[in-house]
Structures are given as structure tokens and as C-alpha cells.
């Protein structure tokens, strides 16, 4: 008797709260994984950046010593400077991707295959891209080396030169990035309103004026995504640096993501606290962009509903 | 349509365009073509300085020898062991989270949604040390499962964004009608919403497959030995061993690139639908 009473009571409790509880039950597994592997580690790294830690022995609290050491660390400054170069030059992917998209936005026979082949570099792993460009730049027989030798009489071993190596790596990174931006713009161009284009054409707009005043405003969503993925791509540049130069020659191609790894996990030592401090700086830079992006997305979300 | 369709131009312009296309493509894919040709070049060609001419013969044995003389077969197998559980796990979790965030209005909905979105942009390095310690603590350091666990958690962020937007675009009347009929919430999910999500699931499956297959950073952080390393990390260490053996490096690169490339060509429509999410409207 009392069983059925409790049973009924619990059922009514469930029915009363079903609408409130259901979303949380659906969210629970994903939220738990995300909290454990993504959210908590961010806070943990922040904390770690105030410690001296080699990954094995106990952590020792050293206050802001890691950060003051960063301040005087020349390798850190080189990495930071290279990150700025990456960010600036990577942005070239946006106009270049748009150019290729415009070039390919035709309906001739076989154009679909051309579009997929132009997109090809994005599908390939950055490790493979790095190896391909290393071969292309290789001293003595690499094609670029030969071309430079042909014009100037003396070849340049791009990846062995502290002056040029970073640019060589960025060029390799731009290859798949341009392909990515291209596909975003091709989709965008597909959705440009034909009526507006025709109307503008009747008004005599063409060429660059048409692009600037009629087409680009309609491509704004594509441009936004293109800028977002390009910024992230530039700041995530780890694979290519690691494959092509290992940060060298003489540390000239280090970027923050690579320098952090080198400090915390490579044979140069297991300075995890110091590495965490570098990661916090990188996170701070990324945060500036993230908050901008998310702010815009929230605004759009509010505008929609 | 922009630019003006080429059919409306002069025949000369049309011919020019038809000629320009293959030339542009050749220049664009030059590094790839070069590596593909090098991969079938016999080592004697490289020794005699024939780097760019026709290979003196097609040395398919380069492909045989990387499989017999290096653990690349094992690396490829490891990549599958990481990639397939990640795809399945991520899709399962994000279908649930996407459903919760797309269907229900509750306090904190937007906040959780944007937490998933922002988590996507986080630099990997800030997660590196804690995730490595955590994987170690769970006894999964240097295992394919440990790597897959992290990937599942991280990719759930991106996939939730996609799934939630897809689900909130579904007609609400469908769900309302089912509720009036007294259908339970999980049945609505299983019998009504999930079948409608097939295109989203297909798009995300190919995208995640490619992302995870190509991951290099986490592979180097969480795995260390040839028995567990996926092909990206494996290729990097082979590159150290095969100094200047470009015919082997090239063959290895082509093999490592093949699975995502095949996936892309088989599922092109879904792949692009996934990537260009949000690029229109």
C-alpha cells in the first residue's frame, strides 16, 4: 500500500519536473566530457602557470616568477613576433581565396572537378603539406631553389635561413587555408541574389565596382567565417613549424604554440609551469578574438529570435 | 550570377578560360604532383640528380618497401583505431546535446551553447599539460583510447554548434504534435528528431574523420610508441629516419593522405555542407 503511494508520488514528481529535467539529462554526457577535458584544464593551466612543475615531482608555488621570466626571454619575444607575422600574412588567404572562388564560379563543363581539385590541399594533413613544401624548398634540387638560382645565380635554402624560414612555412600554411576560404566563398557566391546583380548590371556597374558595392556586402557571412577560421588557423600553427624546421634555424621560426610545447614536453626539459605561462599568453591573445566572434554571434542570435 | 557567365563572352575569351583552367590547376597542385611523381621514382634517379624529369621507371616497390621496412601499416591501423571511435562517440554525444539545446527553452541554454562554441577556439596548448596528466591518471597515456577520449570531448563542442543549429531549424509543429499525442521526450528524440538528422550526421561524420585523421599535435602529446602512434605522428618520426630518402618520404605521405582524400571524394556534398555551415545567411 505504502509502495504504491510512494510510486505515485515519485511519478508525479517526475511528471511535474519532466520538462525542466529532460534537457539536463540529454546534456549530461556531453557536458561532463567537455567539462573534464576542456573547461577544467583551462583553469588548471592558469593555476599551473604560478608553479614550478616538471611533471613528476611535487609542484612548487613560485608566484609570478614564470611571467617575469617570460618578460626577459628572447625566445618568447621571437615567438610572439612570429605569431604577429603569421596573423598578418595569413589574412592574405581571405582575398586570395575570394579571387580563386571568382575565377572558378563558372558553369563550363568539368568545373565541378576543378573545384574539388582546387579544394584538395585542405583535405590533406598538415604533416603531409609540410613535407611537400620541404621538398619544394629543398636546397640544391628543390624547385624553388632552382628557380631562384636561375634568376639570381645563387639559390636560397629557404628553411635553413633565419630570415626566410618563417615566410616559407607561412606560404605552406596558406596553401590549404586559401582552399578553405575558397570553398566558403564559392558557397557564398552561389547564394548571391541574381536579381540584384542584374539590376546593378543594368545600372552599368561592372568589374571591381560590382564586386565591392554589390557582391561583397552579400558575402558578409562568408567573409566573417573566413576571417574566424583564418585567425584560428594562424594562432594554431604548430604542425608545420614542427615538421618543417622544429623551430629552427636558431629558434627563428618558433611560434608561441610551438615554444610552449618545446618548453613543457620536448627533450629540452619538462618545464610545465613555464609552458603553462606561455599557453596563458596565447590563450589571452586568442581570447581577444574569441570574445569578438562570440559577441557577434550572440548579437545575431538575438536578432534572429 | 557573379562574375558574368563565360558563355556570354566572346568565343576567344571562352577558349582562353578553358586553357587557363588546367594551367592554373597544375600550378596550384604543383607540390602535390611533384611528391606523387617522386613517390614512384627509383632511388637511383635521385642519386643521379633526376629530380624533375620523367622517372626512369615506375618504382612501385617504394610503396612495397615502406610497408615491409617501416611500421607504417601499424600507424595506419592506429589512426583508424583513434578515428572511428571518435566519430561514433562525438556524434552520439552531440546528437544529445544538440537536441537539448535546440528543442528546450531553459535558463542557461544560451550560456551552455556559447560555452561549447567558445571551447572550439581555445588554443590546444592551454589544455596540454592538464589533459596529459589526466590521461596519465586514467591509465590511458600512450593508448589509442586515451587519444580518442580527448578528441571526443573536444569535437563535441564543434558538433554541438552544428547539431543545435540544425535541430532548431526543424519544424516545431512536429514536436508539439507528438507531445500532444503523449509521446515521451526520449521517444521524440529517437523516433522523430534523430531520423531527420541524417544529413547532419553524415556531414559531421566526414568532417570529424578528416580532422581527427589529420591531427598531429595531440598524437605527439598523448602517444609515444610505434604501437600506438597514428600515421601523422608516425610519418613525422619516419621523416627523421629517412633523411633525404625523398622517394620513401613521398610514398609515405601519399599513403597517409589517402584515407581522408578518398573520404572527401566519396562524400563531397556532405563534406562541403559541413564546412560551409554558417557561410550563407
Interface residues (C-beta under 8 A of the other chain):
Chain A: X18 X19 X20 X22 X23 X24 X26 X27 X29 X30 X31 X33 X34 X36 X37 X38 X39 X40 X41 X42 X44 X45 X48 X53 X55 X102 X103 X105 X106 X107 X108 X111 X114 X116 X117 X118 X120 X121 X123 X124 X125 X126 X127 X128 X129 X131 X132 X133 X135 X136 X138 X141 X143 X175 X180 X183 X184 X187 X188 X189 X190 X191 X192 X194 X197 X201 X206 X210 X211 X214 X215 X221 X222 X225 X226 X232 X235 X236 X238 X239 X242 X243 X256 X257 X260 X261 X264 X265 X272 X275 X276 X278 X279 X280 X282 X283 X286 X289 X290 X293 X294 X297 X298 X301
Chain B: X1 X2 X3 X4 X5 X6 X7 X14 X17 X18 X21 X24 X25 X28 X29 X30 X31 X32 X34 X35 X38 X49 X51 X52 X93 X94 X96 X97 X99 X100 X101 X103 X104 X106 X109 X110 X112 X114 X115 X116 X117 X118 X119 X121 X122 X123 X124 X125 X126 X127 X128 X129 X130 X131 X132 X133 X134 X149 X150 X152 X153 X154 X156 X157 X160 X185 X186 X189 X210 X213 X214 X216 X217 X220 X221 X232 X235 X236 X239 X246 X249 X250 X253 X256 X257 X260 X261 X264 X265 X268 X272 X275 X276 X278 X279 X280 X281
